Amino acid sequence: MAAISSVLLQLCSSGGHVVASATLYGGTHALLSHFLPRTCNITTTFVDITDHEAVKNAIVHGRTKVLFFESMSNPTLNVADIPELSKLAHEKGITVVVDNTFSPMVLSPVGLGADVVVRSISKFISGGADVIAGAVCGPARLVNSMMNLHQGALMLLGPTMNAKVAFELSEKIPDLGLRMKEHYRRAMEYAIRMKELGLRVVYPGLEDHPQHQLLKSMANKGYGFGGLLCVDMESEERANMLMHHLQNSSQFGLIAVSLGYYETLMSCSGSSTSSELNAKEKALVGISPRLVRMSIGYTGTLEQKWSQFEKAISSMRDSSTLFEIEGFGIRGLIEPLESTDITLKHLLKCHMNKVDVKDTLLAHILLKIFIPQSIVIYNLSSLTKN
């Protein structure tokens, strides 16, 4: 955040304007939407960064100084067309600043036309979740201006990296390429296998991702599509249940808001790293509370970790029975309780969208009599004996 704020303060003066992607890390979004307007009179227009016409229309002649976006958005994993956006911005004399935290080695934004790259070094580059650091990568004139004794944002605000941290990072950078290749290899394999299990997976390496071909055209050869994927669990309850079982039943990964660690880290971004956005803003950019973001690690063998994932899925199913009635196209989730005692009154009350039942046989009867051709989710936790 110090890297991002310092760059923006160096490039924009009071009255300045930024055009930014609507899908950003929550802290960045809060900086642009609340802090900078209040303290510096720097305003931002948020747009769908994949809609280039919207980007053009948001630019204010004479005021817009920066086009800011993430190369791969947090957490939705949309991919920005860096060459096209850079061309568009440069035609208007605007500086392009790209946050490349999600895809070091995978993408080289400056080589694709961007002017400045900011990164959270705490993530993939560090790899150990043991430092807090950021970096600004840009032309010498910009970096020198940021270090100016009288006008430099870095000089005057003081976000200077600790020398010990800098040394430790210098010893981690040489193996970054190897680590990123393994993050990618496993993320790609897990995404394919998760999809085969019937899970809704968002990963740029999958051919059904809307920017798959775009990322393929921009990526550095051999580094694939990154180490992050998302799983849409269809409800917030199921998203939290999945993470609980992955951490506590099988030790597949850890529930944590960071990423780029050697262990797999999981979070529901809607209630964590994107919590600064309000409900309307989240809905607008597709950040759902049911979305589980996973930063795929590389400890253990791939097959060992995958067996832990499958164990977690089995643990989820052990607490509920998944069944399908042939000929009706109906799938139901029945959570077994100790008692199967249920009255006709319960059956008559439960024939609409949500059905509470205690026994699979009664579920079959209920479906066939009351709600054929319907899709039903059964929630048994609220029923008591009557």
PEWO-V545705 format. One record per residue. OMEGA is omega in whole degrees, 0 to 359 (* if undefined). D_LAST is the distance of its C-alpha to the last C-alpha in Angstrom with 2 decimals. Layout:
# PEWO-V545705
OMEGA/D_LAST  OMEGA/D_LAST
This chain:
# PEWO-V545705
177/56.79  178/60.21  181/61.80  183/60.15  180/60.84  179/64.42  182/65.24  178/63.86  178/65.71  184/68.89  183/68.73  173/67.57  177/69.17  184/67.93  181/67.22  186/66.55  179/63.86  168/61.71  186/60.02  175/57.09  178/54.31  179/51.01  182/49.31  169/50.46  186/49.33  179/47.57  178/50.35  179/53.01  180/51.18  178/50.93  184/54.62  186/55.69  184/53.42  189/53.51  183/56.03  176/59.14  183/59.05  188/58.70  189/61.28  183/63.72  174/63.40  185/62.62  182/60.15  169/58.23  181/57.16  183/54.26  169/54.36  188/52.92  177/55.50  178/55.29  187/56.44  177/60.16  177/60.90  177/58.45  179/60.21  184/63.58  181/62.42  182/61.06  179/64.44  184/66.39  178/70.12  182/71.84  183/68.65  183/66.48  188/67.60  166/64.88  186/62.57  176/59.81  175/57.19  180/55.55  174/56.89  193/53.34  179/50.74  4/48.15  191/45.41  177/45.50  168/48.50  183/50.48  181/54.15  176/56.94  187/60.13  180/62.44  183/65.76  179/65.03  178/63.58  178/66.53  180/68.99  182/67.36  183/67.44  176/70.99  180/72.30  180/71.23  185/72.58  179/69.16  181/68.32  178/65.49  184/63.33  172/60.83  184/58.16  183/58.26  185/55.86  190/53.65  173/56.53  183/59.50  180/61.84  180/59.87  175/61.41  188/64.68  180/64.35  177/67.95  180/69.26  175/67.19  181/68.69  180/66.78  185/68.84  176/66.68  173/63.89  183/61.56  166/59.41  180/56.97  180/58.67  188/55.70  186/53.89  186/55.42  174/58.98  177/58.20  185/55.59  180/54.68  185/52.65  177/55.10  171/57.18  184/56.82  176/59.54  181/60.42  172/63.44  179/65.46  182/67.53  181/70.08  183/73.77  182/76.13  178/76.97  181/73.36  179/72.81  179/76.15  179/75.31  178/72.04  180/74.16  185/76.72  186/77.66  187/77.36  186/74.94  180/72.84  178/69.06  180/68.88  189/71.83  178/70.71  169/66.96  177/67.42  185/64.73  181/66.88  175/65.51  184/65.99  180/68.87  178/66.97  180/64.06  179/66.61  180/68.20  179/64.92  181/64.03  179/67.47  179/66.66  185/63.34  182/64.65  180/66.75  180/63.71  181/61.63  179/62.58  181/61.42  181/58.12  177/57.46  180/58.21  174/55.62  181/52.99  184/53.66  182/53.79  178/50.35  180/48.75  182/50.15  180/48.93  180/45.43  179/45.18  183/46.13  178/43.73  178/40.78  178/41.48  177/41.57  180/38.07  178/36.96  177/36.84  187/38.35  173/41.43  179/44.03  183/47.32  178/50.86  178/51.97  185/49.82  179/51.70  175/48.96  186/49.30  178/51.12  180/53.86  182/54.25  178/57.77  180/58.76  179/57.87  181/59.56  183/62.71  190/62.77  173/61.64  186/64.11  176/64.58  183/62.70  170/60.12  191/57.58  176/54.78  187/53.61  181/50.99  172/48.05  177/45.27  176/41.98  177/38.69  186/36.43  172/32.85  173/31.39  179/29.27  180/29.96  180/26.91  177/28.23  179/31.72  177/30.85  179/28.88  181/31.99  178/34.31  182/32.17  179/32.31  179/35.97  192/36.92  180/34.72  187/33.85  182/37.21  176/39.76  182/40.84  183/41.63  175/41.13  182/39.26  185/42.20  182/43.74  179/47.18  178/48.66  181/51.63  179/50.81  170/51.46  175/47.75  179/45.26  185/43.76  175/40.67  168/39.41  189/37.50  182/40.55  180/38.77  181/37.56  186/40.60  177/44.08  184/43.56  178/41.68  178/44.81  177/44.24  186/42.06  181/39.24  181/41.64  178/44.26  181/41.87  182/40.60  184/44.23  175/45.27  176/42.16  186/40.94  176/37.20  180/34.67  185/33.55  177/37.09  177/37.85  179/41.57  170/43.01  190/46.47  179/47.21  184/49.03  176/51.32  182/50.67  177/50.25  180/50.97  182/49.42  178/47.77  181/46.44  179/44.80  178/43.45  176/41.81  177/40.11  180/38.84  178/37.49  179/35.82  178/34.02  178/32.85  179/31.61  176/29.76  183/27.96  178/27.03  181/25.96  177/23.01  181/22.14  179/22.97  181/25.27  179/25.57  179/27.51  183/27.36  176/30.93  182/32.35  183/29.89  186/31.03  174/27.47  180/26.58  177/23.13  183/22.06  178/18.93  184/17.97  174/16.61  184/13.89  184/13.79  174/10.72  181/10.72  180/7.53  183/6.68  178/6.90  179/10.25  178/9.30  181/8.76  182/12.02  181/13.83  194/13.23  183/14.51  179/17.86  189/20.29  180/21.73  187/18.93  176/16.13  178/13.06  183/12.35  188/11.95  183/14.51  179/18.05  178/18.17  178/15.42  178/17.35  180/20.47  182/19.16  181/17.88  185/21.20  184/23.35  191/21.89  191/21.11  173/23.17  179/26.21  179/28.94  174/26.68  191/26.38  171/22.90  182/21.80  178/18.30  187/16.89  191/13.89  186/14.30  184/12.26  172/8.83  181/6.39  179/3.81  */0.00
